[in-house]
Amino acid sequence: MKFLRFFVNDFLGDDNDIMNCSFNSSNIKSGYFDGEKIVSLTDPLEIVLNNWQHERYLEDQIVNSYSLEDVIFAPPTNPSKIICIGLNYKDHAQELGMELPDEPKIFLKPPSSVVAHLDDIIYPRMSSEVDYEAELAIIISKTGKNISFDDVDDHIGGYTILNDVTARDIQRKDEQWTRAKSFDTFAPIGPYIETEMDPMDQNISLSINKEVKQESNTKNMIFSPKDLVEFISSIMTLNTGDIIATGTPSGVGQMNKGDIAEVTIEGIGTLINKII
């Protein structure tokens, strides 16, 4: 199923300004997309993701329904952290002329970098080389530490799309990645959390102004989502709502002001953001 968090248009007013709205606001609703409309639910999404399969749970949760035109997408989760993987596609490693890593290379993006589907990506004044990176993202639905491989599925609520926006010139200058990866709006995510898909066999692509720049399949990942959750949880506690971005395929490149970036993952949908 395709779950999401959203605002109803009437709450935001004419400017649809989501940036000034608290992620904990009571005005954020949870729900799912049934293929035609958004169905709103009573419980917050972190509870829904752990209970939606129970008999009659969703039926008893339904509050209202809205057309897509009536809602503004919110980030589908409110993470305590975003853990990213530096090199996790065989085609990307080949493109860079690098050997496959023996273990995942991880780094962090701050929660303040998160924006939603259809929100703008702000081009920072201190950079002149901002890149896109299309990624499948894991959503953690149950807090855990030292999660065994066999227990990983109990901690994954579903999967969504993330664009790991990066100021590449700053990354080269700093020789470490925090500043380059951490600007506000540098982690667009959404539009939905998909709970029923095979994360290891999904077509993934990114286009800029309708021109395809990245095109691969998640079967080319070096470390599977289950591998990543097991590895990362051996280092740090994974909290409910945390995001793991699983790495990007080949074809990474620059975005310019005015561009429209569209990241599509077969079983989820398309994440769309404009660069301003």
C-alpha positions as protocol buffer text, in pm:
chain_id: "A"
residue {
  index: 1
  type: MET
  ca { x: 0 y: 0 z: 0 }
}
residue {
  index: 2
  type: LYS
  ca { x: 102 y: 361 z: -52 }
}
residue {
  index: 3
  type: PHE
  ca { x: 94 y: 550 z: 279 }
}
residue {
  index: 4
  type: LEU
  ca { x: 163 y: 920 z: 321 }
}
residue {
  index: 5
  type: ARG
  ca { x: 143 y: 1225 z: 545 }
}
residue {
  index: 6
  type: PHE
  ca { x: -25 y: 1537 z: 414 }
}
residue {
  index: 7
  type: PHE
  ca { x: -187 y: 1870 z: 479 }
}
residue {
  index: 8
  type: VAL
  ca { x: -530 y: 1966 z: 356 }
}
residue {
  index: 9
  type: ASN
  ca { x: -505 y: 2269 z: 125 }
}
residue {
  index: 10
  type: ASP
  ca { x: -730 y: 2487 z: 340 }
}
residue {
  index: 11
  type: PHE
  ca { x: -483 y: 2478 z: 631 }
}
residue {
  index: 12
  type: LEU
  ca { x: -187 y: 2615 z: 436 }
}
residue {
  index: 13
  type: GLY
  ca { x: -356 y: 2909 z: 268 }
}
residue {
  index: 14
  type: ASP
  ca { x: -280 y: 3053 z: -73 }
}
residue {
  index: 15
  type: ASP
  ca { x: 99 y: 3022 z: -64 }
}
residue {
  index: 16
  type: ASN
  ca { x: 104 y: 2652 z: 33 }
}
residue {
  index: 17
  type: ASP
  ca { x: 396 y: 2726 z: 264 }
}
residue {
  index: 18
  type: ILE
  ca { x: 491 y: 2395 z: 423 }
}
residue {
  index: 19
  type: MET
  ca { x: 836 y: 2513 z: 534 }
}
residue {
  index: 20
  type: ASN
  ca { x: 699 y: 2700 z: 835 }
}
residue {
  index: 21
  type: CYS
  ca { x: 478 y: 2414 z: 954 }
}
residue {
  index: 22
  type: SER
  ca { x: 598 y: 2191 z: 1238 }
}
residue {
  index: 23
  type: PHE
  ca { x: 634 y: 1824 z: 1146 }
}
residue {
  index: 24
  type: ASN
  ca { x: 459 y: 1755 z: 1479 }
}
residue {
  index: 25
  type: SER
  ca { x: 164 y: 1978 z: 1397 }
}
residue {
  index: 26
  type: SER
  ca { x: -178 y: 1831 z: 1460 }
}
residue {
  index: 27
  type: ASN
  ca { x: -266 y: 1957 z: 1112 }
}
residue {
  index: 28
  type: ILE
  ca { x: -54 y: 1688 z: 947 }
}
residue {
  index: 29
  type: LYS
  ca { x: -275 y: 1395 z: 855 }
}
residue {
  index: 30
  type: SER
  ca { x: -187 y: 1036 z: 778 }
}
residue {
  index: 31
  type: GLY
  ca { x: -348 y: 826 z: 511 }
}
residue {
  index: 32
  type: TYR
  ca { x: -305 y: 613 z: 203 }
}
residue {
  index: 33
  type: PHE
  ca { x: -350 y: 655 z: -171 }
}
residue {
  index: 34
  type: ASP
  ca { x: -598 y: 404 z: -312 }
}
residue {
  index: 35
  type: GLY
  ca { x: -515 y: 479 z: -675 }
}
residue {
  index: 36
  type: GLU
  ca { x: -779 y: 751 z: -709 }
}
residue {
  index: 37
  type: LYS
  ca { x: -800 y: 945 z: -384 }
}
residue {
  index: 38
  type: ILE
  ca { x: -625 y: 1006 z: -52 }
}
residue {
  index: 39
  type: VAL
  ca { x: -797 y: 827 z: 238 }
}
residue {
  index: 40
  type: SER
  ca { x: -722 y: 986 z: 577 }
}
residue {
  index: 41
  type: LEU
  ca { x: -674 y: 777 z: 891 }
}
residue {
  index: 42
  type: THR
  ca { x: -703 y: 843 z: 1264 }
}
residue {
  index: 43
  type: ASP
  ca { x: -365 y: 714 z: 1387 }
}
residue {
  index: 44
  type: PRO
  ca { x: -31 y: 882 z: 1306 }
}
residue {
  index: 45
  type: LEU
  ca { x: 161 y: 711 z: 1031 }
}
residue {
  index: 46
  type: GLU
  ca { x: 426 y: 555 z: 1259 }
}
residue {
  index: 47
  type: ILE
  ca { x: 145 y: 358 z: 1428 }
}
residue {
  index: 48
  type: VAL
  ca { x: -29 y: 279 z: 1099 }
}
residue {
  index: 49
  type: LEU
  ca { x: 288 y: 123 z: 953 }
}
residue {
  index: 50
  type: ASN
  ca { x: 301 y: -130 z: 1237 }
}
residue {
  index: 51
  type: ASN
  ca { x: -68 y: -219 z: 1234 }
}
residue {
  index: 52
  type: TRP
  ca { x: -212 y: -185 z: 882 }
}
residue {
  index: 53
  type: GLN
  ca { x: -205 y: -559 z: 815 }
}
residue {
  index: 54
  type: HIS
  ca { x: -426 y: -641 z: 1115 }
}
residue {
  index: 55
  type: GLU
  ca { x: -779 y: -744 z: 1023 }
}
residue {
  index: 56
  type: ARG
  ca { x: -1020 y: -448 z: 999 }
}
residue {
  index: 57
  type: TYR
  ca { x: -756 y: -203 z: 1126 }
}
residue {
  index: 58
  type: LEU
  ca { x: -762 y: 27 z: 823 }
}
residue {
  index: 59
  type: GLU
  ca { x: -1138 y: 1 z: 785 }
}
residue {
  index: 60
  type: ASP
  ca { x: -1185 y: 116 z: 1146 }
}
residue {
  index: 61
  type: GLN
  ca { x: -931 y: 400 z: 1098 }
}
residue {
  index: 62
  type: ILE
  ca { x: -1090 y: 576 z: 800 }
}
residue {
  index: 63
  type: VAL
  ca { x: -1188 y: 938 z: 866 }
}
residue {
  index: 64
  type: ASN
  ca { x: -1234 y: 1106 z: 529 }
}
residue {
  index: 65
  type: SER
  ca { x: -1113 y: 1111 z: 170 }
}
residue {
  index: 66
  type: TYR
  ca { x: -963 y: 1384 z: -49 }
}
residue {
  index: 67
  type: SER
  ca { x: -871 y: 1428 z: -411 }
}
residue {
  index: 68
  type: LEU
  ca { x: -501 y: 1472 z: -491 }
}
residue {
  index: 69
  type: GLU
  ca { x: -578 y: 1837 z: -574 }
}
residue {
  index: 70
  type: ASP
  ca { x: -706 y: 1892 z: -218 }
}
residue {
  index: 71
  type: VAL
  ca { x: -382 y: 1795 z: -41 }
}
residue {
  index: 72
  type: ILE
  ca { x: -25 y: 1914 z: 0 }
}
residue {
  index: 73
  type: PHE
  ca { x: 229 y: 1636 z: 53 }
}
residue {
  index: 74
  type: ALA
  ca { x: 427 y: 1643 z: 377 }
}
residue {
  index: 75
  type: PRO
  ca { x: 747 y: 1444 z: 429 }
}
residue {
  index: 76
  type: PRO
  ca { x: 624 y: 1089 z: 491 }
}
residue {
  index: 77
  type: THR
  ca { x: 829 y: 1055 z: 809 }
}
residue {
  index: 78
  type: ASN
  ca { x: 982 y: 1274 z: 1080 }
}
residue {
  index: 79
  type: PRO
  ca { x: 1328 y: 1116 z: 1127 }
}
residue {
  index: 80
  type: SER
  ca { x: 1573 y: 1159 z: 1412 }
}
residue {
  index: 81
  type: LYS
  ca { x: 1845 y: 1100 z: 1152 }
}
residue {
  index: 82
  type: ILE
  ca { x: 1905 y: 1014 z: 787 }
}
residue {
  index: 83
  type: ILE
  ca { x: 2172 y: 751 z: 730 }
}
residue {
  index: 84
  type: CYS
  ca { x: 2312 y: 744 z: 377 }
}
residue {
  index: 85
  type: ILE
  ca { x: 2530 y: 496 z: 190 }
}
residue {
  index: 86
  type: GLY
  ca { x: 2823 y: 636 z: -5 }
}
residue {
  index: 87
  type: LEU
  ca { x: 2872 y: 366 z: -270 }
}
residue {
  index: 88
  type: ASN
  ca { x: 2615 y: 92 z: -310 }
}
residue {
  index: 89
  type: TYR
  ca { x: 2554 y: 31 z: -682 }
}
residue {
  index: 90
  type: LYS
  ca { x: 2778 y: -184 z: -897 }
}
residue {
  index: 91
  type: ASP
  ca { x: 2722 y: 39 z: -1200 }
}
residue {
  index: 92
  type: HIS
  ca { x: 2815 y: 349 z: -997 }
}
residue {
  index: 93
  type: ALA
  ca { x: 3137 y: 185 z: -873 }
}
residue {
  index: 94
  type: GLN
  ca { x: 3221 y: 86 z: -1230 }
}
residue {
  index: 95
  type: GLU
  ca { x: 3152 y: 440 z: -1349 }
}
residue {
  index: 96
  type: LEU
  ca { x: 3391 y: 580 z: -1087 }
}
residue {
  index: 97
  type: GLY
  ca { x: 3654 y: 311 z: -1146 }
}
residue {
  index: 98
  type: MET
  ca { x: 3633 y: 203 z: -783 }
}
residue {
  index: 99
  type: GLU
  ca { x: 3650 y: -142 z: -627 }
}
residue {
  index: 100
  type: LEU
  ca { x: 3337 y: -274 z: -458 }
}
residue {
  index: 101
  type: PRO
  ca { x: 3346 y: -196 z: -84 }
}
residue {
  index: 102
  type: ASP
  ca { x: 3375 y: -474 z: 173 }
}
residue {
  index: 103
  type: GLU
  ca { x: 3127 y: -301 z: 403 }
}
residue {
  index: 104
  type: PRO
  ca { x: 2883 y: -9 z: 367 }
}
residue {
  index: 105
  type: LYS
  ca { x: 3028 y: 342 z: 370 }
}
residue {
  index: 106
  type: ILE
  ca { x: 2789 y: 549 z: 579 }
}
residue {
  index: 107
  type: PHE
  ca { x: 2735 y: 918 z: 648 }
}
residue {
  index: 108
  type: LEU
  ca { x: 2453 y: 1129 z: 790 }
}
residue {
  index: 109
  type: LYS
  ca { x: 2223 y: 1406 z: 670 }
}
residue {
  index: 110
  type: PRO
  ca { x: 2036 y: 1617 z: 929 }
}
residue {
  index: 111
  type: PRO
  ca { x: 1656 y: 1605 z: 968 }
}
residue {
  index: 112
  type: SER
  ca { x: 1651 y: 1977 z: 883 }
}
residue {
  index: 113
  type: SER
  ca { x: 1741 y: 1887 z: 523 }
}
residue {
  index: 114
  type: VAL
  ca { x: 1411 y: 1704 z: 467 }
}
residue {
  index: 115
  type: VAL
  ca { x: 1144 y: 1845 z: 235 }
}
residue {
  index: 116
  type: ALA
  ca { x: 846 y: 1685 z: 66 }
}
residue {
  index: 117
  type: HIS
  ca { x: 731 y: 1590 z: -281 }
}
residue {
  index: 118
  type: LEU
  ca { x: 669 y: 1911 z: -484 }
}
residue {
  index: 119
  type: ASP
  ca { x: 865 y: 2130 z: -239 }
}
residue {
  index: 120
  type: ASP
  ca { x: 1150 y: 2341 z: -380 }
}
residue {
  index: 121
  type: ILE
  ca { x: 1521 y: 2259 z: -352 }
}
residue {
  index: 122
  type: ILE
  ca { x: 1708 y: 2578 z: -263 }
}
residue {
  index: 123
  type: TYR
  ca { x: 2038 y: 2624 z: -447 }
}
residue {
  index: 124
  type: PRO
  ca { x: 2284 y: 2752 z: -182 }
}
residue {
  index: 125
  type: ARG
  ca { x: 2471 y: 3073 z: -255 }
}
residue {
  index: 126
  type: MET
  ca { x: 2806 y: 2924 z: -146 }
}
residue {
  index: 127
  type: SER
  ca { x: 2795 y: 2648 z: -409 }
}
residue {
  index: 128
  type: SER
  ca { x: 2817 y: 2647 z: -788 }
}
residue {
  index: 129
  type: GLU
  ca { x: 2787 y: 2269 z: -841 }
}
residue {
  index: 130
  type: VAL
  ca { x: 2476 y: 2104 z: -697 }
}
residue {
  index: 131
  type: ASP
  ca { x: 2419 y: 1741 z: -793 }
}
residue {
  index: 132
  type: TYR
  ca { x: 2124 y: 1501 z: -790 }
}
residue {
  index: 133
  type: GLU
  ca { x: 2141 y: 1144 z: -658 }
}
residue {
  index: 134
  type: ALA
  ca { x: 1834 y: 918 z: -698 }
}
residue {
  index: 135
  type: GLU
  ca { x: 1794 y: 673 z: -411 }
}
residue {
  index: 136
  type: LEU
  ca { x: 1562 y: 413 z: -265 }
}
residue {
  index: 137
  type: ALA
  ca { x: 1502 y: 494 z: 103 }
}
residue {
  index: 138
  type: ILE
  ca { x: 1414 y: 257 z: 387 }
}
residue {
  index: 139
  type: ILE
  ca { x: 1169 y: 378 z: 653 }
}
residue {
  index: 140
  type: ILE
  ca { x: 1223 y: 233 z: 1001 }
}
residue {
  index: 141
  type: SER
  ca { x: 894 y: 159 z: 1178 }
}
residue {
  index: 142
  type: LYS
  ca { x: 1020 y: -4 z: 1497 }
}
residue {
  index: 143
  type: THR
  ca { x: 1312 y: 112 z: 1712 }
}
residue {
  index: 144
  type: GLY
  ca { x: 1597 y: -135 z: 1734 }
}
residue {
  index: 145
  type: LYS
  ca { x: 1965 y: -191 z: 1809 }
}
residue {
  index: 146
  type: ASN
  ca { x: 2179 y: -486 z: 1695 }
}
residue {
  index: 147
  type: ILE
  ca { x: 1898 y: -609 z: 1471 }
}
residue {
  index: 148
  type: SER
  ca { x: 1973 y: -953 z: 1328 }
}
residue {
  index: 149
  type: PHE
  ca { x: 1936 y: -1015 z: 956 }
}
residue {
  index: 150
  type: ASP
  ca { x: 1642 y: -1249 z: 1019 }
}
residue {
  index: 151
  type: ASP
  ca { x: 1459 y: -984 z: 1225 }
}
residue {
  index: 152
  type: VAL
  ca { x: 1510 y: -689 z: 990 }
}
residue {
  index: 153
  type: ASP
  ca { x: 1169 y: -717 z: 823 }
}
residue {
  index: 154
  type: ASP
  ca { x: 1002 y: -650 z: 1160 }
}
residue {
  index: 155
  type: HIS
  ca { x: 1172 y: -308 z: 1170 }
}
residue {
  index: 156
  type: ILE
  ca { x: 1112 y: -189 z: 812 }
}
residue {
  index: 157
  type: GLY
  ca { x: 783 y: -5 z: 765 }
}
residue {
  index: 158
  type: GLY
  ca { x: 827 y: 39 z: 392 }
}
residue {
  index: 159
  type: TYR
  ca { x: 1022 y: 217 z: 119 }
}
residue {
  index: 160
  type: THR
  ca { x: 1015 y: 561 z: -36 }
}
residue {
  index: 161
  type: ILE
  ca { x: 1222 y: 781 z: -270 }
}
residue {
  index: 162
  type: LEU
  ca { x: 1498 y: 1024 z: -169 }
}
residue {
  index: 163
  type: ASN
  ca { x: 1709 y: 1263 z: -374 }
}
residue {
  index: 164
  type: ASP
  ca { x: 2045 y: 1294 z: -195 }
}
residue {
  index: 165
  type: VAL
  ca { x: 2117 y: 1649 z: -315 }
}
residue {
  index: 166
  type: THR
  ca { x: 2487 y: 1734 z: -282 }
}
residue {
  index: 167
  type: ALA
  ca { x: 2700 y: 2046 z: -321 }
}
residue {
  index: 168
  type: ARG
  ca { x: 2979 y: 1861 z: -503 }
}
residue {
  index: 169
  type: ASP
  ca { x: 3227 y: 2149 z: -510 }
}
residue {
  index: 170
  type: ILE
  ca { x: 3199 y: 2185 z: -133 }
}
residue {
  index: 171
  type: GLN
  ca { x: 3236 y: 1811 z: -89 }
}
residue {
  index: 172
  type: ARG
  ca { x: 3567 y: 1820 z: -278 }
}
residue {
  index: 173
  type: LYS
  ca { x: 3683 y: 2127 z: -87 }
}
residue {
  index: 174
  type: ASP
  ca { x: 3602 y: 1995 z: 259 }
}
residue {
  index: 175
  type: GLU
  ca { x: 3721 y: 1638 z: 197 }
}
residue {
  index: 176
  type: GLN
  ca { x: 3436 y: 1520 z: 417 }
}
residue {
  index: 177
  type: TRP
  ca { x: 3070 y: 1530 z: 342 }
}
residue {
  index: 178
  type: THR
  ca { x: 2873 y: 1698 z: 620 }
}
residue {
  index: 179
  type: ARG
  ca { x: 2847 y: 2053 z: 485 }
}
residue {
  index: 180
  type: ALA
  ca { x: 2794 y: 1943 z: 123 }
}
residue {
  index: 181
  type: LYS
  ca { x: 2507 y: 1712 z: 214 }
}
residue {
  index: 182
  type: SER
  ca { x: 2336 y: 1912 z: 488 }
}
residue {
  index: 183
  type: PHE
  ca { x: 2185 y: 2229 z: 344 }
}
residue {
  index: 184
  type: ASP
  ca { x: 1817 y: 2285 z: 411 }
}
residue {
  index: 185
  type: THR
  ca { x: 1604 y: 2119 z: 138 }
}
residue {
  index: 186
  type: PHE
  ca { x: 1886 y: 1877 z: 41 }
}
residue {
  index: 187
  type: ALA
  ca { x: 1681 y: 1565 z: 126 }
}
residue {
  index: 188
  type: PRO
  ca { x: 1357 y: 1568 z: -75 }
}
residue {
  index: 189
  type: ILE
  ca { x: 1161 y: 1256 z: 13 }
}
residue {
  index: 190
  type: GLY
  ca { x: 829 y: 1098 z: -83 }
}
residue {
  index: 191
  type: PRO
  ca { x: 568 y: 1097 z: -212 }
}
residue {
  index: 192
  type: TYR
  ca { x: 457 y: 768 z: -53 }
}
residue {
  index: 193
  type: ILE
  ca { x: 583 y: 491 z: 171 }
}
residue {
  index: 194
  type: GLU
  ca { x: 523 y: 167 z: -20 }
}
residue {
  index: 195
  type: THR
  ca { x: 477 y: -136 z: 206 }
}
residue {
  index: 196
  type: GLU
  ca { x: 437 y: -411 z: -55 }
}
residue {
  index: 197
  type: MET
  ca { x: 730 y: -428 z: -295 }
}
residue {
  index: 198
  type: ASP
  ca { x: 1051 y: -619 z: -356 }
}
residue {
  index: 199
  type: PRO
  ca { x: 1324 y: -362 z: -280 }
}
residue {
  index: 200
  type: MET
  ca { x: 1581 y: -566 z: -473 }
}
residue {
  index: 201
  type: ASP
  ca { x: 1409 y: -558 z: -813 }
}
residue {
  index: 202
  type: GLN
  ca { x: 1277 y: -209 z: -885 }
}
residue {
  index: 203
  type: ASN
  ca { x: 1363 y: 12 z: -1180 }
}
residue {
  index: 204
  type: ILE
  ca { x: 1504 y: 346 z: -1060 }
}
residue {
  index: 205
  type: SER
  ca { x: 1556 y: 655 z: -1274 }
}
residue {
  index: 206
  type: LEU
  ca { x: 1605 y: 1030 z: -1251 }
}
residue {
  index: 207
  type: SER
  ca { x: 1528 y: 1290 z: -1513 }
}
residue {
  index: 208
  type: ILE
  ca { x: 1606 y: 1660 z: -1532 }
}
residue {
  index: 209
  type: ASN
  ca { x: 1350 y: 1856 z: -1732 }
}
residue {
  index: 210
  type: LYS
  ca { x: 1220 y: 1523 z: -1871 }
}
residue {
  index: 211
  type: GLU
  ca { x: 1567 y: 1413 z: -1991 }
}
residue {
  index: 212
  type: VAL
  ca { x: 1671 y: 1084 z: -1830 }
}
residue {
  index: 213
  type: LYS
  ca { x: 2005 y: 1114 z: -1646 }
}
residue {
  index: 214
  type: GLN
  ca { x: 2008 y: 804 z: -1424 }
}
residue {
  index: 215
  type: GLU
  ca { x: 1858 y: 467 z: -1506 }
}
residue {
  index: 216
  type: SER
  ca { x: 1923 y: 140 z: -1325 }
}
residue {
  index: 217
  type: ASN
  ca { x: 1761 y: -129 z: -1112 }
}
residue {
  index: 218
  type: THR
  ca { x: 1789 y: -186 z: -738 }
}
residue {
  index: 219
  type: LYS
  ca { x: 1912 y: -541 z: -808 }
}
residue {
  index: 220
  type: ASN
  ca { x: 2245 y: -369 z: -882 }
}
residue {
  index: 221
  type: MET
  ca { x: 2284 y: -272 z: -517 }
}
residue {
  index: 222
  type: ILE
  ca { x: 2594 y: -411 z: -347 }
}
residue {
  index: 223
  type: PHE
  ca { x: 2434 y: -430 z: -2 }
}
residue {
  index: 224
  type: SER
  ca { x: 2064 y: -510 z: 28 }
}
residue {
  index: 225
  type: PRO
  ca { x: 1829 y: -311 z: 254 }
}
residue {
  index: 226
  type: LYS
  ca { x: 1839 y: -599 z: 502 }
}
residue {
  index: 227
  type: ASP
  ca { x: 2219 y: -594 z: 499 }
}
residue {
  index: 228
  type: LEU
  ca { x: 2216 y: -220 z: 563 }
}
residue {
  index: 229
  type: VAL
  ca { x: 1972 y: -232 z: 855 }
}
residue {
  index: 230
  type: GLU
  ca { x: 2170 y: -511 z: 1020 }
}
residue {
  index: 231
  type: PHE
  ca { x: 2500 y: -326 z: 970 }
}
residue {
  index: 232
  type: ILE
  ca { x: 2385 y: 21 z: 1074 }
}
residue {
  index: 233
  type: SER
  ca { x: 2195 y: -103 z: 1380 }
}
residue {
  index: 234
  type: SER
  ca { x: 2517 y: -264 z: 1503 }
}
residue {
  index: 235
  type: ILE
  ca { x: 2658 y: 92 z: 1523 }
}
residue {
  index: 236
  type: MET
  ca { x: 2363 y: 306 z: 1631 }
}
residue {
  index: 237
  type: THR
  ca { x: 2006 y: 270 z: 1749 }
}
residue {
  index: 238
  type: LEU
  ca { x: 1757 y: 304 z: 1466 }
}
residue {
  index: 239
  type: ASN
  ca { x: 1453 y: 497 z: 1583 }
}
residue {
  index: 240
  type: THR
  ca { x: 1100 y: 483 z: 1452 }
}
residue {
  index: 241
  type: GLY
  ca { x: 1080 y: 715 z: 1152 }
}
residue {
  index: 242
  type: ASP
  ca { x: 1451 y: 707 z: 1070 }
}
residue {
  index: 243
  type: ILE
  ca { x: 1552 y: 701 z: 704 }
}
residue {
  index: 244
  type: ILE
  ca { x: 1823 y: 490 z: 540 }
}
residue {
  index: 245
  type: ALA
  ca { x: 1908 y: 612 z: 189 }
}
residue {
  index: 246
  type: THR
  ca { x: 2050 y: 311 z: 8 }
}
residue {
  index: 247
  type: GLY
  ca { x: 2287 y: 478 z: -240 }
}
residue {
  index: 248
  type: THR
  ca { x: 2263 y: 602 z: -597 }
}
residue {
  index: 249
  type: PRO
  ca { x: 2327 y: 435 z: -935 }
}
residue {
  index: 250
  type: SER
  ca { x: 2548 y: 569 z: -1214 }
}
residue {
  index: 251
  type: GLY
  ca { x: 2478 y: 894 z: -1395 }
}
residue {
  index: 252
  type: VAL
  ca { x: 2509 y: 1146 z: -1113 }
}
residue {
  index: 253
  type: GLY
  ca { x: 2527 y: 1503 z: -1242 }
}
residue {
  index: 254
  type: GLN
  ca { x: 2447 y: 1868 z: -1190 }
}
residue {
  index: 255
  type: MET
  ca { x: 2122 y: 2057 z: -1145 }
}
residue {
  index: 256
  type: ASN
  ca { x: 2068 y: 2425 z: -1220 }
}
residue {
  index: 257
  type: LYS
  ca { x: 1822 y: 2682 z: -1095 }
}
residue {
  index: 258
  type: GLY
  ca { x: 1488 y: 2636 z: -1267 }
}
residue {
  index: 259
  type: ASP
  ca { x: 1540 y: 2263 z: -1331 }
}
residue {
  index: 260
  type: ILE
  ca { x: 1273 y: 2008 z: -1243 }
}
residue {
  index: 261
  type: ALA
  ca { x: 1414 y: 1688 z: -1091 }
}
residue {
  index: 262
  type: GLU
  ca { x: 1197 y: 1376 z: -1110 }
}
residue {
  index: 263
  type: VAL
  ca { x: 1302 y: 1055 z: -937 }
}
residue {
  index: 264
  type: THR
  ca { x: 1097 y: 748 z: -1023 }
}
residue {
  index: 265
  type: ILE
  ca { x: 1106 y: 409 z: -854 }
}
residue {
  index: 266
  type: GLU
  ca { x: 886 y: 151 z: -1020 }
}
residue {
  index: 267
  type: GLY
  ca { x: 685 y: 32 z: -721 }
}
residue {
  index: 268
  type: ILE
  ca { x: 653 y: 366 z: -545 }
}
residue {
  index: 269
  type: GLY
  ca { x: 592 y: 652 z: -785 }
}
residue {
  index: 270
  type: THR
  ca { x: 772 y: 977 z: -873 }
}
residue {
  index: 271
  type: LEU
  ca { x: 930 y: 1238 z: -644 }
}
residue {
  index: 272
  type: ILE
  ca { x: 924 y: 1581 z: -812 }
}
residue {
  index: 273
  type: ASN
  ca { x: 1110 y: 1893 z: -697 }
}
residue {
  index: 274
  type: LYS
  ca { x: 1208 y: 2223 z: -858 }
}
residue {
  index: 275
  type: ILE
  ca { x: 1548 y: 2383 z: -798 }
}
residue {
  index: 276
  type: ILE
  ca { x: 1530 y: 2754 z: -713 }
}
